[in-house]
């Protein structure tokens, strides 16, 4: 292997990924302080998973030869701040599909746990209290999925077995999907009042930042459940607190704003709020799917073929 062999930076050991082409020199970097090699020699950069944006973008300014930046998340907001340091023509790809099963699974878990009162029962178990009663079921509930991409579709696939009521779907633009119409974001005011459960799985963009604000939440029906498995800033925290503290709405949140949620924040103890610490994609399903994606992407890249899941090209 010569000094001219281009580098690929991976957050996993190369020997753990099947099918990697042998025309690259693989460097292991998962966000450590020291870089594994000169960033200027890297042509394909796989961003570390679940690291801060500051860590993720740190090598980009020195990656003069990079051609592809690959995230291991469906969202790309954590790398956007470093794209201005890249030359024109660099391809940014996300990991669409890698987190589909895991995130859809958690969305259903949060929905079921909240409706059936599981958090209160766990607290009761800690206190040796028998908290019997009458709880909501998902059966017959109407569900609104906002962000109807691969994860939104997978959530609906899993809803079918629970005999829920009608499912409404919302994406950036209207279309017809395999299960029925997909509405545009502009249709939300007419859809929110009839939903018992609203599931947010939309990417964080300038359009969706603060989407679930006072007006959005105010249109939700009394007693409805808001489930957020997208990004924290899609929900306006102050407006949500006002609704849950009044007892009008319930919430199940895998993501928050701010995040991590600091000690003493009122969301921790707000009534009818279930919080998980951004673990939608962090399950045993992640690594096998991520490694298969990287094997495919690098094989295509080495062969000069178009890479998958292209989100944007730097200008």
C-alpha positions as CSV (number, residue, x, y, z in Angstrom):
1,X,0.0,0.0,0.0
2,X,1.5,3.3,-1.0
3,X,1.3,6.8,0.4
4,X,-1.0,7.7,-2.4
5,X,-3.7,5.3,-1.3
6,X,-6.7,7.5,-0.2
7,X,-8.0,7.3,3.3
8,X,-11.5,6.5,4.5
9,X,-12.4,7.4,8.1
10,X,-14.7,5.0,9.9
11,X,-16.2,4.9,13.4
12,X,-16.0,1.1,13.3
13,X,-13.0,-1.1,12.8
14,X,-12.8,-2.0,9.1
15,X,-12.5,-5.7,9.8
16,X,-16.1,-5.6,11.3
17,X,-17.6,-4.4,8.0
18,X,-18.1,-7.0,5.3
19,X,-17.4,-6.2,1.6
20,X,-15.2,-3.2,2.0
21,X,-13.1,-2.6,-1.2
22,X,-9.3,-3.0,-0.7
23,X,-8.4,0.2,-2.6
24,X,-8.6,2.4,0.5
25,X,-6.7,2.8,3.7
26,X,-9.2,2.6,6.5
27,X,-8.7,4.9,9.5
28,X,-10.6,4.3,12.8
29,X,-12.0,7.6,14.3
30,X,-14.9,7.8,16.6
31,X,-14.5,11.3,17.8
32,X,-11.4,11.0,19.9
33,X,-9.2,14.1,20.5
34,X,-6.4,12.9,18.3
35,X,-7.1,12.3,14.6
36,X,-6.0,8.9,13.3
37,X,-4.1,10.5,10.3
38,X,-3.9,13.7,8.3
39,X,-7.5,14.7,7.5
40,X,-6.3,16.1,4.2
41,X,-5.8,12.5,2.9
42,X,-9.4,11.5,3.6
43,X,-11.7,11.1,0.6
44,X,-14.7,9.5,2.4
45,X,-15.7,10.6,5.9
46,X,-18.2,8.7,8.0
47,X,-19.2,10.9,10.9
48,X,-19.1,9.4,14.4
49,X,-22.5,8.4,15.8
50,X,-24.1,10.1,18.8
51,X,-21.3,12.6,19.2
52,X,-21.8,16.4,19.5
53,X,-21.9,18.6,16.4
54,X,-18.7,20.2,17.6
55,X,-16.9,16.8,17.6
56,X,-18.5,15.7,14.3
57,X,-17.5,18.7,12.2
58,X,-14.0,19.2,13.8
59,X,-12.0,17.5,11.0
60,X,-14.0,18.9,8.1
61,X,-12.1,22.1,7.7
62,X,-8.9,20.2,7.0
63,X,-10.5,17.6,4.7
64,X,-9.4,19.2,1.4
65,X,-9.8,16.0,-0.6
66,X,-13.0,14.7,0.9
67,X,-15.6,13.7,-1.7
68,X,-18.3,12.1,0.5
69,X,-19.5,12.9,4.0
70,X,-21.7,10.1,5.3
71,X,-23.8,10.4,8.5
72,X,-25.1,7.4,10.4
73,X,-28.3,9.2,11.2
74,X,-31.3,10.1,9.1
75,X,-31.0,13.7,10.3
76,X,-28.1,15.9,9.1
77,X,-28.5,18.9,11.3
78,X,-25.5,18.0,13.4
79,X,-23.1,18.3,10.4
80,X,-24.6,21.3,8.6
81,X,-22.5,23.8,10.6
82,X,-19.3,22.3,9.1
83,X,-20.3,22.2,5.4
84,X,-19.2,25.7,4.8
85,X,-15.6,24.6,5.3
86,X,-15.8,22.1,2.4
87,X,-15.0,22.7,-1.2
88,X,-17.8,22.7,-3.8
89,X,-19.0,19.3,-5.0
90,X,-18.8,17.3,-1.8
91,X,-21.7,14.9,-1.5
92,X,-23.5,14.6,1.9
93,X,-25.4,11.3,2.4
94,X,-27.6,10.3,5.3
95,X,-28.4,6.9,6.8
96,X,-32.0,6.6,5.6
97,X,-33.3,3.2,6.6
98,X,-30.6,2.4,9.2
99,X,-32.8,3.6,12.1
100,X,-36.2,2.7,10.6
101,X,-37.0,-0.4,12.6
102,X,-35.5,0.8,15.9
103,X,-37.2,4.3,15.8
104,X,-40.5,2.9,14.7
105,X,-40.3,0.4,17.5
106,X,-39.7,3.1,20.1
107,X,-42.5,5.3,18.8
108,X,-44.9,2.4,19.4
109,X,-43.4,1.7,22.8
110,X,-43.7,5.3,23.9
111,X,-47.3,5.4,22.6
112,X,-48.4,2.2,24.3
113,X,-46.6,3.0,27.6
114,X,-48.1,6.5,27.8
115,X,-51.7,5.4,26.9
116,X,-51.6,2.4,29.3
117,X,-50.1,4.4,32.2
118,X,-46.9,2.3,32.5
119,X,-44.8,5.2,34.0
120,X,-47.2,5.5,36.9
121,X,-47.3,1.8,37.4
122,X,-43.5,1.7,37.6
123,X,-43.5,4.4,40.2
124,X,-46.2,2.5,42.0
125,X,-44.0,-0.7,42.0
126,X,-41.2,1.3,43.5
127,X,-43.5,2.3,46.3
128,X,-45.3,-1.1,46.6
129,X,-48.6,0.5,45.5
130,X,-51.2,-1.5,43.5
131,X,-52.4,1.1,41.0
132,X,-55.3,-0.6,39.4
133,X,-57.7,1.4,37.3
134,X,-59.0,2.1,33.8
135,X,-56.5,3.1,31.1
136,X,-56.5,4.1,27.5
137,X,-55.8,1.5,24.8
138,X,-54.3,2.2,21.4
139,X,-57.1,0.2,19.8
140,X,-59.6,2.5,18.1
141,X,-57.5,5.6,18.6
142,X,-56.9,7.9,15.6
143,X,-53.3,8.5,14.8
144,X,-51.6,11.4,12.9
145,X,-48.0,10.7,11.7
146,X,-46.1,13.9,10.8
147,X,-43.0,13.1,8.7
148,X,-44.1,10.3,6.5
149,X,-40.8,8.9,5.2
150,X,-39.4,5.5,5.7
151,X,-39.7,5.7,9.5
152,X,-43.2,7.1,9.3
153,X,-44.3,4.3,7.0
154,X,-42.7,1.7,9.3
155,X,-44.6,3.2,12.3
156,X,-47.9,2.7,10.4
157,X,-46.9,-0.9,9.5
158,X,-46.6,-1.6,13.2
159,X,-49.8,0.2,14.1
160,X,-51.9,-2.2,12.0
161,X,-51.6,-5.0,14.5
162,X,-53.0,-2.8,17.3
163,X,-56.4,-2.2,15.7
164,X,-56.1,1.6,15.9
165,X,-58.6,3.9,14.2
166,X,-57.9,5.9,11.1
167,X,-54.3,6.9,10.4
168,X,-53.5,10.3,8.8
169,X,-50.2,10.9,7.1
170,X,-48.3,14.2,6.6
171,X,-45.1,15.0,4.7
172,X,-43.6,18.1,3.2
173,X,-45.7,17.8,0.1
174,X,-48.9,15.9,-0.7
175,X,-48.8,12.6,-2.6
176,X,-50.6,9.3,-2.7
177,X,-48.9,6.4,-0.8
178,X,-49.5,2.7,-0.7
179,X,-51.8,3.0,2.3
180,X,-53.6,6.1,1.1
181,X,-53.2,9.9,0.8
182,X,-50.3,11.7,2.3
183,X,-51.2,15.3,3.2
184,X,-49.0,18.4,3.0
185,X,-47.8,20.3,6.1
186,X,-50.2,23.0,5.2
187,X,-53.1,20.6,5.9
188,X,-52.2,20.2,9.6
189,X,-54.7,22.7,11.0
190,X,-57.5,20.6,9.7
191,X,-56.0,17.3,10.8
192,X,-54.8,18.0,14.3
193,X,-58.3,18.3,16.0
194,X,-59.3,14.8,15.2
195,X,-56.1,12.9,16.2
196,X,-55.9,11.0,19.5
197,X,-52.2,10.4,19.0
198,X,-49.8,12.7,17.1
199,X,-46.4,11.2,16.3
200,X,-43.6,13.5,15.1
201,X,-40.9,11.9,13.0
202,X,-40.1,14.8,10.7
203,X,-36.5,16.0,10.1
204,X,-35.4,19.2,11.7
205,X,-35.4,22.0,9.1
206,X,-36.1,25.7,9.1
207,X,-39.7,24.7,8.2
208,X,-40.2,22.2,11.0
209,X,-38.3,24.1,13.8
210,X,-40.9,25.0,16.4
211,X,-43.6,23.3,14.3
212,X,-45.4,22.0,17.4
213,X,-45.8,25.5,18.9
214,X,-48.7,27.1,20.7
215,X,-51.0,27.1,17.7
216,X,-50.3,23.5,16.7
217,X,-50.7,22.2,20.3
218,X,-53.8,24.3,20.8
219,X,-55.5,22.6,17.9
220,X,-54.9,19.1,19.4
221,X,-57.9,17.6,21.1
222,X,-58.3,17.5,24.9
223,X,-56.4,14.5,26.2
224,X,-54.4,13.8,23.1
225,X,-50.9,12.3,23.2
226,X,-47.9,14.0,21.5
227,X,-45.1,11.6,20.7
228,X,-41.8,13.1,19.5
229,X,-39.1,10.8,18.0
230,X,-37.7,13.4,15.6
231,X,-35.7,16.3,17.1
232,X,-36.3,18.3,20.2
233,X,-36.6,21.7,18.6
234,X,-39.5,20.5,16.4
235,X,-41.5,21.1,19.6
236,X,-41.7,24.5,21.4
237,X,-40.9,23.4,25.0
238,X,-42.5,26.4,26.7
239,X,-45.8,25.8,24.8
240,X,-45.7,22.1,25.5
241,X,-45.2,22.7,29.2
242,X,-48.2,25.0,29.4
243,X,-50.4,22.3,27.8
244,X,-49.2,19.4,29.9
245,X,-49.1,21.3,33.2
246,X,-52.8,22.3,32.6
247,X,-53.6,18.6,32.1
248,X,-55.0,19.1,28.7
249,X,-52.4,17.2,26.7
250,X,-50.0,14.2,27.3
251,X,-46.5,13.8,25.9
252,X,-44.0,11.1,25.3
253,X,-40.6,12.5,24.2
254,X,-37.5,10.7,23.1
255,X,-36.0,14.1,22.3
256,X,-36.1,17.4,24.1
257,X,-35.1,21.0,23.7
258,X,-32.7,21.6,25.4
259,X,-30.9,18.2,25.1
260,X,-29.7,16.6,27.2
261,X,-32.4,17.8,29.5
262,X,-30.7,19.4,32.5
263,X,-31.4,18.6,36.1
264,X,-34.1,20.8,37.5
265,X,-35.9,21.4,34.2
266,X,-39.7,21.4,34.6
267,X,-40.2,18.8,31.9
268,X,-38.7,16.2,34.2
269,X,-41.6,16.3,36.6
270,X,-44.4,17.7,34.4
271,X,-47.6,15.6,34.7
272,X,-48.3,13.0,32.0
273,X,-44.9,13.3,30.4
274,X,-42.8,10.3,29.6
275,X,-39.1,11.0,28.6
276,X,-36.5,8.7,27.1
277,X,-33.0,9.9,26.5
278,X,-32.8,10.1,22.7
279,X,-32.5,6.3,22.2
280,X,-34.7,5.9,19.1
281,X,-31.8,4.7,17.0
282,X,-29.6,3.4,19.8
283,X,-30.5,-0.2,19.9
284,X,-29.1,-3.6,18.9
285,X,-30.6,-3.0,15.4
286,X,-28.2,-0.1,14.7
287,X,-24.7,-1.6,14.1
288,X,-25.6,-4.4,11.7
289,X,-27.6,-2.0,9.5
290,X,-25.0,0.8,9.7
291,X,-22.2,-1.6,8.7
292,X,-24.2,-3.0,5.8
293,X,-24.9,0.5,4.6
294,X,-21.2,1.4,4.7
295,X,-20.2,-1.7,2.8
296,X,-22.6,-0.8,0.1
297,X,-21.7,2.9,-0.1
298,X,-17.9,2.3,-0.2
299,X,-18.3,-0.4,-2.9
300,X,-20.3,2.0,-5.0
301,X,-17.9,4.8,-4.3
302,X,-14.9,2.7,-5.3
303,X,-16.6,1.7,-8.5
304,X,-17.4,5.3,-9.4
305,X,-21.2,4.6,-9.1
306,X,-23.6,7.0,-7.5
307,X,-23.8,6.7,-3.7
308,X,-27.1,6.1,-2.0
309,X,-29.1,8.5,0.1
310,X,-27.7,11.7,-1.3
311,X,-29.1,14.7,0.6
312,X,-27.1,17.6,-0.9
313,X,-24.0,18.6,-2.8
314,X,-21.9,21.5,-1.5
315,X,-21.7,24.6,-3.6
